[in-house]
Amino acid sequence: MPYISLTPAQRKVHRAEAHHLDPVVHIGNDGLTPAVRKEADAALKAHGLIKIRVLNDDRAARETMLAELADALDAAPIQHIGKLLVLWRPLPEKARTADEDRKPGPREVKVLKFGKRPGQKPEVKVVKVLGNQRITPGGKLKRAKVRKTSIKKNAG
């Protein structure tokens, strides 16, 4: 699998995004082991853009590691600076099932209760409102009334 080729402008954007990242994969003295490849692949699937720290002092060896990783993981080599390697691969599309029958879950609402004296701070109360409830103007929870449906409409 050849690695992804990017334009210099795209590479520049990814370098800027990777600047604040911490290394998520470390390559030790054993070099590129299958475990390192597996971790780098998992990190690319999760993040898309990763930094890898290499503990080897040989610059040529680090260059070959970057090329091998990019080729093996079908990723784009973004940067090799010092002992850090940066790889990028587009994130895979997540398959989401649309559950049409699903209703909205509970939501938290802040309710202010004002005191009887002016100048007193209002009491802030966080209330969990379920799907079948509503908040009255007084700040109390009430169950929503069940809507009656017509027998004639359901029969047809």
DSSP file with accessible surface (Angstrom, degrees, kcal/mol):
  #  RESIDUE AA STRUCTURE BP1 BP2  ACC     N-H-->O    O-->H-N    N-H-->O    O-->H-N    TCO  KAPPA ALPHA  PHI   PSI    X-CA   Y-CA   Z-CA
    1    1 A M              0   0  144      0, 0.0    73,-0.3     0, 0.0     2,-0.1   0.000 360.0 360.0 360.0 117.7    0.0    0.0    0.0
    2    2 A P        -     0   0  110      0, 0.0     3,-0.1     0, 0.0     2,-0.0  -0.480 360.0-109.0 -74.6 147.9    1.6    3.3   -1.0
    3    3 A Y        -     0   0  114     -2,-0.1    73,-0.2     1,-0.1     2,-0.2  -0.315  40.1 -87.4 -76.0 163.7    1.2    6.1    1.5
    4    4 A I        -     0   0   44     71,-0.5     2,-0.5    66,-0.2    -1,-0.1  -0.453  38.4-142.9 -71.7 134.2   -1.0    9.1    1.0
    5    5 A S        -     0   0  105     -2,-0.2     2,-0.3    71,-0.1    71,-0.1  -0.863  19.4-170.0-102.3 135.0    0.6   12.0   -0.9
    6    6 A L        -     0   0   24     -2,-0.5     0, 0.0    71,-0.2     0, 0.0  -0.847  24.3-110.5-119.8 157.2   -0.3   15.5    0.2
    7    7 A T     >  -     0   0   71     -2,-0.3     4,-2.5     1,-0.1     5,-0.2  -0.434  36.9-108.4 -77.4 159.1    0.3   18.9   -1.3
    8    8 A P  H  > S+     0   0  110      0, 0.0     4,-2.2     0, 0.0     5,-0.1   0.866 120.3  54.4 -58.5 -33.4    2.7   21.2    0.6
    9    9 A A  H  > S+     0   0   67      2,-0.2     4,-2.0     1,-0.2     5,-0.1   0.920 109.6  46.1 -66.9 -42.2   -0.2   23.4    1.7
   10   10 A Q  H  > S+     0   0   90      2,-0.2     4,-2.3     1,-0.2    -1,-0.2   0.909 112.1  51.6 -65.5 -40.9   -2.1   20.4    3.2
   11   11 A R  H  X S+     0   0   61     -4,-2.5     4,-2.3     1,-0.2    -2,-0.2   0.902 108.1  52.7 -62.2 -38.6    1.1   19.2    4.9
   12   12 A K  H  X S+     0   0  140     -4,-2.2     4,-2.1    -5,-0.2    -1,-0.2   0.907 108.2  50.1 -64.2 -41.8    1.5   22.7    6.4
   13   13 A V  H  X S+     0   0   79     -4,-2.0     4,-2.1     1,-0.2    -1,-0.2   0.930 112.1  47.1 -63.3 -44.3   -2.0   22.7    7.8
   14   14 A H  H  X S+     0   0   22     -4,-2.3     4,-2.0     1,-0.2    -2,-0.2   0.867 109.2  54.4 -68.3 -34.2   -1.5   19.3    9.4
   15   15 A R  H  X S+     0   0   93     -4,-2.3     4,-0.8     1,-0.2    -1,-0.2   0.914 108.9  48.9 -63.2 -41.3    1.9   20.4   10.8
   16   16 A A  H >< S+     0   0   66     -4,-2.1     3,-0.5     1,-0.2     4,-0.4   0.896 111.6  48.7 -65.6 -39.4    0.2   23.3   12.5
   17   17 A E  H 3< S+     0   0  109     -4,-2.1     3,-0.5     1,-0.2    -1,-0.2   0.850 110.9  51.2 -67.7 -32.8   -2.5   21.1   13.9
   18   18 A A  H >< S+     0   0    1     -4,-2.0     3,-1.3     1,-0.2    -1,-0.2   0.616  85.8  88.5 -81.0 -11.3    0.1   18.6   15.3
   19   19 A H  T << S+     0   0  132     -4,-0.8    -1,-0.2    -3,-0.5    -2,-0.1   0.887  92.8  40.3 -56.7 -40.9    2.1   21.3   17.0
   20   20 A H  T 3  S+     0   0  159     -3,-0.5    -1,-0.3    -4,-0.4    -2,-0.1   0.460  94.4 107.6 -90.7   0.3    0.1   21.1   20.3
   21   21 A L    <   -     0   0   63     -3,-1.3    29,-0.1    -4,-0.1    -3,-0.0  -0.443  61.7-136.8 -79.5 152.0   -0.2   17.3   20.3
   22   22 A D        -     0   0  130     -2,-0.1    29,-0.5     1,-0.1     2,-0.1  -0.779  37.0 -90.6 -99.2 152.5    1.7   15.1   22.7
   23   23 A P        -     0   0   30      0, 0.0    29,-0.2     0, 0.0     3,-0.1  -0.404  38.2-177.1 -63.9 132.4    3.3   11.8   21.4
   24   24 A V        +     0   0   74     27,-2.2     2,-0.4     1,-0.2    28,-0.2   0.602  68.5  46.9-105.2 -16.4    0.8    8.9   21.8
   25   25 A V  E     -a   52   0A   8     26,-1.2    28,-2.5     2,-0.0     2,-0.4  -0.985  66.4-161.8-128.0 137.0    3.2    6.2   20.5
   26   26 A H  E     -a   53   0A 107     -2,-0.4     2,-0.6    26,-0.2    28,-0.2  -0.979   6.5-153.4-119.6 130.8    6.7    5.6   21.7
   27   27 A I  E     -a   54   0A   0     26,-3.1    28,-2.5    -2,-0.4    29,-0.2  -0.914  20.9-165.4-104.3 118.8    9.2    3.5   19.7
   28   28 A G    >   -     0   0   30     -2,-0.6     3,-1.3     3,-0.3    27,-0.1   0.120  43.7 -68.6 -87.7-158.4   11.9    2.0   21.9
   29   29 A N  T 3  S+     0   0  148      1,-0.3     3,-0.1    26,-0.1    -2,-0.0   0.681 124.0  68.8 -71.5 -18.4   15.2    0.4   21.3
   30   30 A D  T 3  S-     0   0  148      1,-0.2    -1,-0.3     3,-0.0     2,-0.1   0.624  94.8-148.9 -76.2 -13.6   13.5   -2.7   19.7
   31   31 A G    <   -     0   0   15     -3,-1.3     2,-1.3     1,-0.1    -3,-0.3  -0.468  55.6  -0.2  84.5-150.8   12.4   -0.6   16.7
   32   32 A L  S    S+     0   0   29     -2,-0.1    -1,-0.1    -5,-0.1    -5,-0.0  -0.598  75.4 172.5 -81.3  95.2    9.3   -1.1   14.7
   33   33 A T     >  -     0   0   41     -2,-1.3     4,-2.1     1,-0.1     3,-0.2  -0.558  48.2-106.3 -93.9 164.7    7.7   -4.2   16.3
   34   34 A P  H  > S+     0   0  104      0, 0.0     4,-2.4     0, 0.0     5,-0.2   0.859 121.9  56.9 -59.0 -32.0    4.2   -5.5   15.4
   35   35 A A  H  > S+     0   0   64      2,-0.2     4,-2.4     1,-0.2     5,-0.2   0.905 105.9  49.4 -66.5 -38.4    2.9   -4.1   18.7
   36   36 A V  H  > S+     0   0   18      2,-0.2     4,-2.6     1,-0.2     5,-0.2   0.924 111.6  48.8 -66.3 -42.6    4.2   -0.6   17.8
   37   37 A R  H  X S+     0   0   78     -4,-2.1     4,-2.4     1,-0.2    -2,-0.2   0.907 111.1  50.5 -61.8 -41.6    2.4   -0.9   14.4
   38   38 A K  H  X S+     0   0  157     -4,-2.4     4,-2.4     2,-0.2    -2,-0.2   0.921 112.1  46.4 -64.3 -43.5   -0.8   -2.0   16.0
   39   39 A E  H  X S+     0   0  117     -4,-2.4     4,-2.5     2,-0.2    -2,-0.2   0.899 112.4  50.2 -66.1 -40.5   -0.7    0.9   18.5
   40   40 A A  H  X S+     0   0    0     -4,-2.6     4,-2.4     2,-0.2    -1,-0.2   0.905 111.0  49.7 -65.0 -39.0    0.0    3.4   15.8
   41   41 A D  H  X S+     0   0   43     -4,-2.4     4,-2.2     2,-0.2    -2,-0.2   0.922 111.5  48.3 -64.5 -43.6   -2.8    2.0   13.7
   42   42 A A  H  X S+     0   0   48     -4,-2.4     4,-1.9     1,-0.2    -2,-0.2   0.905 112.0  49.6 -63.9 -39.5   -5.3    2.2   16.7
   43   43 A A  H  X>S+     0   0   13     -4,-2.5     4,-3.0     1,-0.2     5,-0.7   0.895 110.2  50.4 -67.8 -38.3   -4.2    5.8   17.4
   44   44 A L  H  X5S+     0   0    0     -4,-2.4     4,-0.9     1,-0.2    -1,-0.2   0.881 109.8  50.8 -66.2 -37.4   -4.6    6.8   13.8
   45   45 A K  H  <5S+     0   0  122     -4,-2.2    -1,-0.2    -5,-0.2    -2,-0.2   0.879 117.9  39.4 -65.2 -36.5   -8.1    5.3   13.8
   46   46 A A  H  <5S+     0   0   67     -4,-1.9    -2,-0.2    -5,-0.2    -1,-0.2   0.887 135.4  13.1 -80.7 -40.7   -9.0    7.2   16.9
   47   47 A H  H  <5S-     0   0  119     -4,-3.0     2,-0.6    -5,-0.2    -3,-0.2   0.736  75.0-146.9-112.8 -31.5   -7.3   10.6   16.2
   48   48 A G  S  <<S+     0   0    3     -4,-0.9    41,-2.4    -5,-0.7     2,-0.5  -0.144  84.1  57.5  87.9 -42.3   -6.3   10.8   12.6
   49   49 A L  E    S+ B   0  88A  18     -2,-0.6     2,-0.3    39,-0.2    39,-0.2  -0.984  71.2 170.3-125.9 121.5   -3.2   12.9   13.4
   50   50 A I  E     - B   0  87A   2     37,-2.5    37,-2.1    -2,-0.5     2,-0.4  -0.932  28.1-139.4-134.5 155.8   -0.6   11.5   15.8
   51   51 A K  E     - B   0  86A  25    -29,-0.5   -27,-2.2    -2,-0.3   -26,-1.2  -0.922  17.6-162.4-109.7 141.6    2.9   12.2   17.0
   52   52 A I  E     -aB  25  85A   0     33,-3.0    33,-2.8    -2,-0.4     2,-0.5  -0.988   7.3-148.4-125.2 130.7    5.3    9.3   17.6
   53   53 A R  E     -aB  26  84A  91    -28,-2.5   -26,-3.1    -2,-0.4     2,-0.4  -0.868  10.1-159.1-100.7 131.1    8.5    9.6   19.7
   54   54 A V  E     -a   27   0A   0     29,-2.7   -26,-0.2    -2,-0.5   -25,-0.1  -0.916  10.7-159.9-110.3 131.2   11.5    7.5   18.7
   55   55 A L        +     0   0   88    -28,-2.5     2,-0.3    -2,-0.4   -27,-0.1   0.317  60.0 108.1 -92.5  10.5   14.2    6.8   21.3
   56   56 A N        -     0   0   54    -29,-0.2    -2,-0.1   -28,-0.1     6,-0.0  -0.643  58.8-152.6 -89.0 143.3   16.8    6.0   18.6
   57   57 A D        +     0   0  123     -2,-0.3     2,-0.6     4,-0.0    -1,-0.1   0.622  67.3  99.3 -89.7 -12.9   19.7    8.4   18.0
   58   58 A D     >  -     0   0   90      1,-0.2     4,-1.8     2,-0.1     5,-0.1  -0.648  56.4-162.0 -83.1 116.5   20.2    7.4   14.3
   59   59 A R  H  > S+     0   0  128     -2,-0.6     4,-2.2     1,-0.2    -1,-0.2   0.902  90.1  52.6 -65.4 -40.8   18.5   10.0   12.0
   60   60 A A  H  > S+     0   0   61      1,-0.2     4,-2.2     2,-0.2    -1,-0.2   0.900 108.0  51.9 -63.8 -37.4   18.6    7.7    9.0
   61   61 A A  H  > S+     0   0   19      1,-0.2     4,-2.3     2,-0.2    -1,-0.2   0.897 108.8  50.6 -66.1 -38.4   16.9    4.9   11.0
   62   62 A R  H  X S+     0   0   20     -4,-1.8     4,-2.3     2,-0.2    -2,-0.2   0.894 108.3  52.9 -66.6 -37.7   14.2    7.4   12.0
   63   63 A E  H  X S+     0   0   83     -4,-2.2     4,-2.3     2,-0.2    -2,-0.2   0.928 110.9  46.2 -61.4 -44.3   13.6    8.4    8.4
   64   64 A T  H  X S+     0   0   74     -4,-2.2     4,-2.9     1,-0.2    -2,-0.2   0.885 110.3  53.8 -68.0 -35.7   13.2    4.7    7.4
   65   65 A M  H  X S+     0   0   17     -4,-2.3     4,-2.8     2,-0.2     5,-0.2   0.919 108.8  49.3 -62.4 -42.5   10.8    4.2   10.3
   66   66 A L  H  X S+     0   0   13     -4,-2.3     4,-2.4     2,-0.2    -2,-0.2   0.939 113.8  45.5 -62.5 -44.2    8.7    7.1    9.2
   67   67 A A  H  X S+     0   0   48     -4,-2.3     4,-2.3     1,-0.2    -2,-0.2   0.918 114.4  48.2 -66.4 -41.5    8.6    5.8    5.6
   68   68 A E  H  X S+     0   0   90     -4,-2.9     4,-3.0     2,-0.2     5,-0.2   0.918 113.3  47.1 -65.1 -44.6    7.8    2.2    6.8
   69   69 A L  H  X S+     0   0    0     -4,-2.8     4,-2.5     2,-0.2     6,-0.2   0.923 112.6  49.1 -63.8 -43.7    5.1    3.3    9.1
   70   70 A A  H  X>S+     0   0    0     -4,-2.4     5,-2.2    -5,-0.2     4,-0.6   0.908 115.8  44.1 -62.5 -39.8    3.5    5.5    6.5
   71   71 A D  H  <5S+     0   0   72     -4,-2.3     3,-0.5    -5,-0.2    -2,-0.2   0.921 116.4  45.1 -71.1 -43.4    3.6    2.7    4.0
   72   72 A A  H  <5S+     0   0   42     -4,-3.0    -2,-0.2     1,-0.2    -1,-0.2   0.856 120.6  38.5 -71.1 -34.1    2.4    0.0    6.3
   73   73 A L  H  <5S-     0   0   13     -4,-2.5    -1,-0.2    -5,-0.2    -2,-0.2   0.384 105.4-121.4 -99.4   3.5   -0.5    2.0    7.8
   74   74 A D  T  <5 +     0   0   65     -4,-0.6     2,-0.2    -3,-0.5    -3,-0.2   0.943  67.7 136.3  54.4  52.1   -1.5    3.8    4.6
   75   75 A A      < -     0   0    0     -5,-2.2   -71,-0.5    -6,-0.2    14,-0.2  -0.743  58.2-108.9-122.9 170.2   -0.9    7.2    6.2
   76   76 A A  E     -C   88   0A   0     12,-3.6    12,-2.0    -2,-0.2     2,-0.5  -0.888  26.0-130.0-102.7 127.1    0.8   10.4    5.1
   77   77 A P  E     +C   87   0A  20      0, 0.0    10,-0.2     0, 0.0   -71,-0.2  -0.646  31.2 174.5 -74.2 121.9    4.2   11.3    6.6
   78   78 A I  E     -     0   0A   8      8,-2.7     2,-0.3    -2,-0.5     9,-0.2   0.888  54.4  -8.2 -95.4 -48.8    3.7   14.9    7.8
   79   79 A Q  E     -C   86   0A  56      7,-1.2     7,-2.6     2,-0.0     2,-0.4  -1.000  38.8-164.8-155.8 147.4    6.9   15.8    9.6
   80   80 A H  E     +C   85   0A  26     -2,-0.3     2,-0.5     5,-0.2     5,-0.2  -0.925  27.0 160.2-132.7 104.5   10.1   14.4   11.0
   81   81 A I  E >   -C   84   0A  98      3,-2.1     3,-2.1    -2,-0.4     2,-0.2  -0.975  63.4 -45.2-131.1 116.3   11.7   16.8   13.4
   82   82 A G  T 3  S-     0   0   41     -2,-0.5     0, 0.0     1,-0.3     0, 0.0  -0.427 122.4 -22.4  64.6-126.6   14.3   15.6   15.9
   83   83 A K  T 3  S+     0   0   77     -2,-0.2   -29,-2.7    -3,-0.1     2,-0.4   0.199 117.9  98.2-100.4  14.3   13.0   12.4   17.5
   84   84 A L  E <   -BC  53  81A  32     -3,-2.1    -3,-2.1   -31,-0.2     2,-0.4  -0.883  50.9-168.5-107.5 136.0    9.3   13.2   16.7
   85   85 A L  E     -BC  52  80A   0    -33,-2.8   -33,-3.0    -2,-0.4     2,-0.5  -0.948   6.8-156.1-117.4 140.9    7.5   11.7   13.8
   86   86 A V  E     -BC  51  79A   1     -7,-2.6    -8,-2.7    -2,-0.4    -7,-1.2  -0.976  12.5-178.1-121.8 127.3    4.0   13.0   12.7
   87   87 A L  E     -BC  50  77A   0    -37,-2.1   -37,-2.5    -2,-0.5     2,-0.4  -0.937   5.2-166.3-122.2 148.7    1.6   10.8   10.7
   88   88 A W  E     +BC  49  76A  50    -12,-2.0   -12,-3.6    -2,-0.3   -39,-0.2  -0.996  12.2 166.5-136.0 140.1   -1.8   11.7    9.3
   89   89 A R        -     0   0   35    -41,-2.4   -14,-0.1    -2,-0.4    -2,-0.0  -0.978  43.5-102.3-145.8 137.9   -4.6    9.5    7.9
   90   90 A P        -     0   0   67      0, 0.0   -42,-0.1     0, 0.0   -43,-0.0  -0.330  44.0-107.0 -61.7 142.3   -8.2   10.5    7.3
   91   91 A L        -     0   0   93    -44,-0.1   -46,-0.1     1,-0.1   -45,-0.1  -0.469  35.6-113.3 -68.3 138.7  -10.6    9.3   10.0
   92   92 A P        -     0   0   78      0, 0.0     2,-0.3     0, 0.0    -1,-0.1  -0.393  35.5 -99.4 -71.3 149.8  -12.9    6.5    8.9
   93   93 A E        -     0   0  187     -2,-0.1     2,-0.5     1,-0.1     0, 0.0  -0.525  36.0-130.8 -68.9 131.7  -16.6    7.2    8.6
   94   94 A K        -     0   0  162     -2,-0.3     2,-0.7    -3,-0.1    -1,-0.1  -0.725  15.1-130.0 -87.3 130.2  -18.4    6.0   11.7
   95   95 A A        -     0   0  108     -2,-0.5     2,-0.5     2,-0.0    -1,-0.0  -0.696  30.6-176.3 -81.8 116.3  -21.5    3.9   10.9
   96   96 A R        -     0   0  209     -2,-0.7     2,-0.5     2,-0.0    -2,-0.0  -0.957  18.9-140.4-116.4 134.0  -24.4    5.3   12.9
   97   97 A T        -     0   0  137     -2,-0.5     2,-0.8     2,-0.0    -2,-0.0  -0.783  16.2-134.9 -93.1 129.7  -27.8    3.7   13.0
   98   98 A A        -     0   0   90     -2,-0.5     2,-1.0     1,-0.0     3,-0.1  -0.745  13.7-159.0 -86.0 113.9  -30.6    6.2   13.0
   99   99 A D    >   -     0   0  101     -2,-0.8     3,-1.0     1,-0.2    -1,-0.0  -0.803  10.5-177.5 -95.5  98.3  -33.2    5.1   15.5
  100  100 A E  T 3  S+     0   0  177     -2,-1.0    -1,-0.2     1,-0.2    -2,-0.0   0.792  78.3  55.3 -70.9 -26.5  -36.3    6.9   14.4
  101  101 A D  T 3  S+     0   0  141     -3,-0.1    -1,-0.2     2,-0.1     2,-0.2   0.557  82.7 113.0 -83.2  -5.4  -38.5    5.6   17.2
  102  102 A R    <   -     0   0  194     -3,-1.0     3,-0.1     1,-0.0    -3,-0.0  -0.447  55.6-150.4 -74.6 135.7  -36.1    7.0   19.8
  103  103 A K        -     0   0  166     -2,-0.2    -2,-0.1     1,-0.1    -1,-0.0  -0.629  32.2 -83.6-100.1 160.3  -37.4    9.9   21.9
  104  104 A P        -     0   0  113      0, 0.0    27,-0.2     0, 0.0    -1,-0.1  -0.328  47.3-125.6 -65.3 146.5  -35.2   12.6   23.5
  105  105 A G        -     0   0   49      1,-0.2    24,-0.1    25,-0.1     2,-0.0  -0.088  42.3 -61.2 -81.4-176.2  -33.6   11.8   26.8
  106  106 A P        -     0   0   76      0, 0.0     2,-0.3     0, 0.0    24,-0.2  -0.329  51.7-158.0 -67.6 150.0  -33.7   13.7   30.0
  107  107 A R  E     -D  129   0B 135     22,-2.4    22,-3.5    -3,-0.1     2,-0.5  -0.947  13.7-126.1-128.5 151.6  -32.4   17.2   30.1
  108  108 A E  E     -D  128   0B 140     -2,-0.3     2,-0.4    20,-0.2    20,-0.2  -0.848  27.1-173.2-100.8 131.1  -31.2   19.4   33.0
  109  109 A V  E     -D  127   0B  43     18,-3.0    18,-3.2    -2,-0.5     2,-0.5  -0.965  20.7-131.8-125.4 137.7  -32.8   22.8   33.4
  110  110 A K  E     -D  126   0B 160     -2,-0.4     2,-0.5    16,-0.2    16,-0.2  -0.785  22.6-164.5 -88.8 130.1  -31.9   25.6   35.8
  111  111 A V  E     -D  125   0B  14     14,-3.5    14,-2.6    -2,-0.5     2,-0.5  -0.953   8.0-147.2-117.0 129.2  -34.8   27.0   37.7
  112  112 A L  E     -D  124   0B  94     -2,-0.5     2,-0.6    12,-0.2    12,-0.2  -0.852   8.6-165.3 -96.7 128.5  -34.5   30.3   39.6
  113  113 A K  E     -D  123   0B  74     10,-2.7    10,-3.1    -2,-0.5     2,-0.3  -0.960  12.7-149.5-113.3 116.3  -36.6   30.7   42.8
  114  114 A F        -     0   0  155     -2,-0.6     7,-0.1     8,-0.2     2,-0.0  -0.649  13.1-126.0 -87.2 142.7  -36.8   34.3   43.9
  115  115 A G        -     0   0   38     -2,-0.3    -1,-0.1     5,-0.3     4,-0.1  -0.204  20.8-112.1 -78.3 175.1  -37.1   35.1   47.6
  116  116 A K  S    S+     0   0  213      2,-0.1    -1,-0.1    -2,-0.0    -2,-0.0   0.783  97.2  72.8 -80.7 -27.1  -39.8   37.3   49.1
  117  117 A R  S >  S-     0   0  172      1,-0.0     3,-1.2     2,-0.0    -2,-0.2  -0.703  87.5-118.1 -90.3 139.1  -37.4   40.1   50.0
  118  118 A P  T 3  S+     0   0  129      0, 0.0     3,-0.1     0, 0.0    -2,-0.1  -0.462  97.6  30.7 -71.8 147.5  -36.1   42.4   47.3
  119  119 A G  T 3  S+     0   0   89      1,-0.3     2,-0.3    -2,-0.1    -2,-0.0   0.361  87.7 127.3  88.4  -7.7  -32.3   42.4   46.9
  120  120 A Q    <   -     0   0   91     -3,-1.2    -1,-0.3     1,-0.1    -5,-0.3  -0.643  68.1-107.4 -82.5 141.3  -32.0   38.7   48.0
  121  121 A K        -     0   0  184     -2,-0.3     2,-0.1    -3,-0.1    -6,-0.1  -0.422  35.5-114.8 -67.1 139.0  -30.2   36.4   45.7
  122  122 A P        -     0   0   50      0, 0.0     2,-0.5     0, 0.0    -8,-0.2  -0.441  27.4-115.2 -73.3 149.9  -32.4   34.0   43.8
  123  123 A E  E     -D  113   0B 123    -10,-3.1   -10,-2.7    -2,-0.1     2,-0.5  -0.740  25.1-146.3 -85.8 127.1  -31.9   30.3   44.6
  124  124 A V  E     -D  112   0B  85     -2,-0.5     2,-0.4   -12,-0.2   -12,-0.2  -0.839  19.5-178.6 -98.0 125.9  -30.6   28.3   41.6
  125  125 A K  E     -D  111   0B  99    -14,-2.6   -14,-3.5    -2,-0.5     2,-0.6  -0.989  19.2-144.7-128.4 128.3  -31.9   24.8   41.4
  126  126 A V  E     -D  110   0B  84     -2,-0.4     2,-0.4   -16,-0.2   -16,-0.2  -0.859  22.3-171.6 -95.8 123.9  -31.0   22.3   38.7
  127  127 A V  E     -D  109   0B  22    -18,-3.2   -18,-3.0    -2,-0.6     2,-0.6  -0.939  21.1-134.7-119.7 136.7  -33.9   20.0   37.8
  128  128 A K  E     -D  108   0B 122     -2,-0.4     2,-0.6   -20,-0.2   -20,-0.2  -0.816  22.8-159.8 -90.6 120.5  -33.8   16.9   35.6
  129  129 A V  E     -D  107   0B   0    -22,-3.5   -22,-2.4    -2,-0.6     2,-0.1  -0.899   4.2-152.0-106.6 122.2  -36.8   17.1   33.2
  130  130 A L    >   -     0   0   74     -2,-0.6     3,-1.6   -24,-0.2   -25,-0.1  -0.313  33.6 -96.6 -83.8 173.7  -37.9   13.8   31.6
  131  131 A G  T 3  S+     0   0   61      1,-0.3    -1,-0.1   -27,-0.2   -26,-0.1   0.803 122.6  47.2 -64.1 -28.9  -39.6   13.5   28.2
  132  132 A N  T 3  S+     0   0   71     11,-0.0    12,-3.5     2,-0.0     2,-0.3   0.194 102.4  82.1 -99.9  18.5  -43.1   13.4   29.7
  133  133 A Q  E <   -E  143   0C  45     -3,-1.6     2,-0.3    10,-0.3    10,-0.2  -0.824  52.3-170.1-120.9 160.8  -42.6   16.3   32.0
  134  134 A R  E     -E  142   0C 116      8,-2.7     8,-2.6    -2,-0.3     2,-0.5  -0.950  24.9-116.0-142.0 163.3  -42.8   20.1   31.7
  135  135 A I  E     -E  141   0C  55     -2,-0.3     6,-0.2     6,-0.2    -6,-0.0  -0.876  26.0-141.1-104.7 130.2  -41.9   23.0   34.0
  136  136 A T    >   -     0   0   22      4,-2.9     3,-2.2    -2,-0.5     6,-0.0  -0.388  31.5-102.5 -80.6 164.0  -44.7   25.3   35.2
  137  137 A P  T 3  S+     0   0  140      0, 0.0    -1,-0.1     0, 0.0    -2,-0.0   0.795 123.8  59.7 -58.7 -23.9  -44.2   29.1   35.5
  138  138 A G  T 3  S-     0   0   59      2,-0.1    -3,-0.0   -25,-0.0    -2,-0.0   0.556 121.7-107.3 -80.0  -7.9  -43.8   28.6   39.2
  139  139 A G  S <  S+     0   0   13     -3,-2.2     2,-0.3     1,-0.3   -28,-0.1   0.624  76.3 130.4  92.8  14.0  -40.8   26.3   38.7
  140  140 A K        -     0   0  143      1,-0.0    -4,-2.9     0, 0.0     2,-0.4  -0.683  57.6-116.7 -99.2 157.3  -42.5   23.0   39.5
  141  141 A L  E     +E  135   0C  67     -2,-0.3     2,-0.4    -6,-0.2    -6,-0.2  -0.740  33.1 178.6 -92.3 135.8  -42.5   19.8   37.5
  142  142 A K  E     -E  134   0C 117     -8,-2.6    -8,-2.7    -2,-0.4     2,-0.3  -0.984  30.9-112.9-132.8 147.6  -45.7   18.5   36.0
  143  143 A R  E     -E  133   0C 187     -2,-0.4   -10,-0.3   -10,-0.2     2,-0.1  -0.570  36.9-113.8 -75.5 140.1  -46.4   15.5   33.9
  144  144 A A        -     0   0   47    -12,-3.5     2,-0.2    -2,-0.3    -1,-0.1  -0.476  35.0-108.0 -72.2 145.9  -47.6   16.3   30.4
  145  145 A K        -     0   0  189     -2,-0.1     2,-0.4     1,-0.1    -1,-0.1  -0.477  32.0-110.5 -75.7 144.3  -51.1   15.3   29.7
  146  146 A V        -     0   0  135     -2,-0.2     2,-0.4     1,-0.1    -1,-0.1  -0.584  32.8-125.3 -74.8 128.4  -51.6   12.3   27.4
  147  147 A R        -     0   0  225     -2,-0.4     2,-0.4     1,-0.0    -1,-0.1  -0.613  19.3-131.4 -77.4 132.7  -53.1   13.4   24.1
  148  148 A K        -     0   0  207     -2,-0.4     2,-0.3     1,-0.0    -1,-0.0  -0.674  21.0-151.8 -84.8 132.9  -56.2   11.7   23.2
  149  149 A T        -     0   0   97     -2,-0.4     2,-0.2     1,-0.0     3,-0.0  -0.773  22.8-102.1-105.2 152.9  -56.3   10.3   19.6
  150  150 A S     >  -     0   0   52     -2,-0.3     4,-1.5     1,-0.1     5,-0.1  -0.456  15.9-145.1 -74.2 137.9  -59.3    9.8   17.6
  151  151 A I  H  > S+     0   0  148      1,-0.2     4,-1.5    -2,-0.2    -1,-0.1   0.884 101.1  55.2 -67.7 -35.6  -60.6    6.3   17.2
  152  152 A K  H  > S+     0   0  183      1,-0.2     4,-1.0     2,-0.2    -1,-0.2   0.894 106.3  49.4 -67.6 -38.0  -61.7    7.0   13.7
  153  153 A K  H  4 S+     0   0  172      1,-0.2    -1,-0.2     2,-0.2    -2,-0.2   0.872 112.1  48.2 -70.0 -36.4  -58.2    8.2   12.6
  154  154 A N  H  < S+     0   0  115     -4,-1.5    -1,-0.2     1,-0.2    -2,-0.2   0.782 105.5  59.1 -74.7 -25.0  -56.5    5.1   14.0
  155  155 A A  H  <        0   0   85     -4,-1.5    -1,-0.2    -5,-0.1    -2,-0.2   0.813 360.0 360.0 -75.1 -28.2  -58.9    2.7   12.4
  156  156 A G     <        0   0  104     -4,-1.0    -3,-0.1    -3,-0.2    -2,-0.1   0.772 360.0 360.0 -88.8 360.0  -58.2    3.8    8.8
